[in-house]
């Protein structure tokens, strides 16, 4: 007896779907590749190729004219680590990154909480906060540089007129007075992005959660610590990791204000890398490789410690 029963008389015979054509099967096999291929090509050209070129250059002996004179092996790295200011530059980079990112995140938390409230003029103040972000970072740095200038800066003029100082000071020439101003400007230009990132996170928290907490008798401080901060964690981590990368690699602020100071007194690894190109392109390339590895390790450690992919 047949496994399939015969169709009753007059009933329509079941239709069998046609087999997919070779072209259709090929399309299913390729899948989403045509859609992501432009992004992959862009990453290969903008990220992978420069990194590979950077690593190759760091192991070459180049003249100041840019022509390759032969292989240098690891000599560029040896000379780099032997630089007398290398340790100081690394230490200042750590201090710079921790100070700027820490102050930026702390102040942005307060500003985001403020802008999340309803008060007269909130729209105007929100737009005003965008100004440091909309302006060029280099232009802002040069503006502060002229403001702090020893001979023609307005800050010295005001402070002398008010009797706060007896004579004009070279604020950016002395490393001790330069680093607070450098950190201030870096925080100033970093606040808009971080504040708006945290503000977006605050606005995703439902009001019903706070209402339930008030009914349960929670104070404002308890609500902030046990509701706001845990639910703000995703936005906070995004702002933190982007600030870590941006501040670590920051160049316009330091270079625009005092070019790293005398003998790289206020230089980070990025500014030091740029300064090395005038004496050795290979050594500068070696510093860029070290910089890339440090950023990569910093981000990996941060993602591991913060458990960014875990729910609160």
C-alpha positions in Angstrom: 0.0 0.0 0.0 1.3 3.4 -0.8 2.4 5.7 2.0 0.5 8.6 0.6 -3.2 8.3 0.2 -4.6 9.0 -3.2 -6.4 12.3 -3.7 -10.2 11.9 -3.8 -11.7 12.4 -7.3 -12.2 16.1 -8.1 -9.8 17.3 -5.5 -6.9 19.5 -6.6 -3.6 17.9 -6.6 -1.1 19.2 -4.1 1.4 21.7 -5.5 5.0 21.1 -5.0 7.2 24.2 -4.6 9.7 24.6 -7.4 13.4 23.9 -6.5 15.3 27.1 -5.9 17.4 28.2 -8.9 21.2 28.2 -8.6 21.1 32.0 -8.5 18.7 32.0 -5.5 20.8 29.4 -3.7 23.8 31.6 -4.2 22.0 34.6 -2.8 21.0 32.6 0.3 24.6 31.4 0.8 26.0 35.0 0.5 23.5 36.2 3.1 24.1 39.7 4.5 27.6 40.0 3.1 26.7 42.5 0.3 25.3 44.8 3.0 28.2 44.7 5.4 30.9 44.6 2.7 31.2 48.4 2.4 31.7 48.7 6.2 34.3 46.0 6.1 36.1 47.7 3.2 36.0 51.0 5.1 37.4 49.5 8.3 40.1 47.8 6.2 41.2 51.1 4.6 40.8 53.4 7.5 41.9 51.2 10.4 43.7 48.0 9.4 45.8 49.3 6.6 47.2 52.3 8.7 47.9 50.0 11.6 49.8 47.5 9.4 51.8 50.4 7.8 52.5 51.9 11.2 54.0 48.6 12.5 56.1 48.2 9.4 57.4 51.8 9.6 58.3 51.3 13.2 60.8 48.6 12.2 62.4 50.6 9.4 65.3 53.0 9.3 64.0 56.2 7.7 65.6 59.5 6.9 64.0 62.8 7.7 63.1 63.0 4.0 60.9 59.9 4.5 62.9 57.5 2.4 63.6 54.0 3.7 67.3 53.4 4.4 66.9 49.8 5.4 65.6 47.7 8.3 66.1 48.9 11.8 64.7 45.8 13.6 63.8 46.7 17.2 66.3 49.6 17.4 63.6 52.3 17.1 61.9 50.8 20.2 65.2 50.5 22.1 65.9 54.2 21.4 62.4 55.2 22.3 62.5 53.4 25.7 65.9 54.9 26.3 64.7 58.5 26.0 65.2 60.4 29.2 61.7 61.9 29.2 59.9 58.7 28.3 59.1 57.7 31.9 57.9 61.3 32.6 55.7 61.3 29.5 54.1 58.0 30.5 53.4 59.2 34.0 51.9 62.5 32.9 49.7 60.6 30.4 48.3 58.5 33.2 47.7 61.6 35.4 46.2 63.5 32.5 43.8 60.7 31.5 42.6 59.9 35.0 42.2 63.5 36.0 40.3 64.7 32.8 38.1 61.6 32.5 37.3 61.6 36.3 36.4 65.3 36.5 34.5 65.1 33.2 32.3 62.2 34.3 31.7 63.7 37.8 30.7 67.1 36.5 28.6 65.6 33.7 26.6 63.6 36.2 25.7 66.8 38.0 24.9 68.7 34.7 22.8 65.8 33.3 20.8 65.6 36.5 20.3 69.4 36.4 19.2 69.5 32.7 16.9 66.6 33.4 14.8 68.8 35.7 12.3 71.4 34.5 13.3 75.0 35.2 13.0 78.3 33.3 15.6 78.7 30.6 16.4 75.0 30.4 16.3 75.0 26.6 18.7 77.9 26.4 21.2 76.4 28.8 21.1 73.1 27.0 21.9 74.9 23.7 24.7 76.9 25.5 26.3 73.6 26.6 26.8 72.6 22.9 29.0 75.6 22.2 32.3 74.0 23.4 31.4 70.9 21.4 30.5 72.8 18.2 33.7 74.8 18.2 37.0 73.4 17.0 39.0 72.0 19.9 42.1 73.5 18.5 40.5 76.8 18.1 39.3 76.7 21.7 42.8 75.8 22.9 44.4 78.6 21.0 41.8 81.0 22.4 42.7 80.0 25.9 46.4 80.3 25.0 45.9 83.9 24.1 43.8 84.5 27.1 46.7 83.2 29.3 49.4 84.9 27.4 52.0 86.6 29.7 52.2 89.9 27.8 48.8 90.4 26.1 46.5 87.9 27.9 43.4 89.3 29.5 43.7 87.1 32.6 46.9 88.7 33.7 45.4 92.1 33.1 42.4 91.4 35.2 44.3 89.8 38.1 46.9 92.6 38.2 44.0 95.2 38.2 42.3 93.4 41.0 45.5 93.1 43.0 45.5 89.3 43.0 49.0 89.2 41.5 51.8 91.8 41.4 53.1 91.1 37.9 52.0 89.0 34.9 52.7 85.3 35.1 53.6 82.9 32.3 50.8 80.5 33.1 51.6 78.0 30.3 55.4 78.4 30.4 55.7 76.9 33.9 54.7 73.2 34.0 53.3 73.6 37.6 50.8 76.2 36.5 50.2 74.8 33.0 48.9 71.4 33.9 45.8 72.7 35.8 44.9 74.9 32.8 45.4 72.1 30.4 43.1 69.8 32.4 40.5 72.6 32.7 40.3 73.1 29.0 40.2 69.4 28.3 37.3 69.0 30.7 35.6 72.0 29.2 35.6 70.6 25.7 34.7 67.1 26.9 31.6 68.0 29.0 29.0 68.5 26.2 29.2 65.0 24.7 29.4 63.3 28.1 26.6 65.4 29.6 24.2 64.7 26.7 25.1 61.0 26.8 24.1 60.8 30.4 21.1 63.0 29.9 19.8 60.6 27.2 20.3 57.8 29.7 18.4 59.6 32.4 15.5 60.3 30.1 15.0 56.5 29.5 14.3 55.9 33.2 10.5 55.6 33.7 8.9 58.0 36.2 6.9 55.1 37.6 10.1 53.6 39.1 10.7 56.8 41.1 7.0 57.0 42.1 7.1 53.4 43.4 10.3 54.2 45.4 8.6 57.3 46.9 5.6 55.1 48.0 8.0 52.7 49.6 9.5 55.5 51.6 12.8 55.9 49.7 14.6 59.2 50.1 16.0 61.2 47.2 19.5 60.0 48.0 18.4 56.4 48.1 16.6 56.7 44.8 19.6 58.2 43.2 22.0 55.5 44.5 19.7 52.5 44.0 17.7 53.5 41.0 19.3 56.2 39.0 22.9 55.1 39.0 22.2 51.4 38.2 19.8 52.2 35.4 22.2 54.9 34.1 25.0 52.3 33.9 24.8 51.6 30.1 25.0 55.3 29.2 27.7 55.9 31.8 29.9 53.1 30.4 29.5 54.5 26.9 30.5 58.0 28.0 33.4 56.6 30.1 35.0 54.4 27.4 34.7 57.0 24.7 36.3 59.6 27.0 39.1 57.3 27.9 40.0 56.8 24.3 39.6 60.5 23.3 41.5 61.9 26.3 44.3 59.4 26.1 44.8 60.3 22.4 44.1 64.0 22.9 46.4 66.2 20.9 44.8 69.6 20.1 44.4 70.8 23.7 48.0 70.3 24.7 49.6 71.2 21.4 47.4 74.2 20.9 48.1 75.7 24.4 51.8 75.0 25.0 53.0 72.3 22.6 53.8 70.0 25.4 55.9 72.5 27.4 59.7 72.8 27.7 61.4 69.4 27.2 57.9 67.7 27.0 57.1 68.7 30.6 53.3 68.6 29.8 53.4 66.2 26.9 51.3 63.0 26.7 52.3 60.1 24.5 50.5 61.5 21.5 52.2 64.8 21.7 55.5 63.1 22.4 55.0 60.9 19.3 54.4 64.0 17.2 57.4 65.8 18.5 59.7 62.8 17.8 59.0 63.0 14.1 61.5 65.9 13.8 64.4 63.8 15.0 63.4 60.2 14.0 60.4 59.1 11.9 61.0 55.5 12.9 61.1 56.3 16.6 57.9 58.3 16.2 56.3 55.3 14.5 57.5 53.1 17.4 55.8 55.5 19.8 52.6 55.3 17.8 52.7 51.4 18.0 53.2 51.7 21.8 50.3 54.1 21.9 48.0 51.8 20.0 48.9 48.8 22.2 48.2 50.9 25.3 44.8 52.1 24.1 43.9 48.5 23.1 44.9 47.1 26.5 43.2 50.0 28.4 39.9 49.3 26.6 40.1 45.5 27.0 40.8 45.9 30.8 38.0 48.4 31.1 35.5 46.1 29.4 36.6 43.2 31.5 36.4 45.1 34.8 33.2 47.0 34.0 31.4 43.8 32.8 29.8 46.0 30.1 27.7 43.2 28.6 26.1 42.2 31.8 22.7 43.5 32.9 22.5 45.7 36.0 
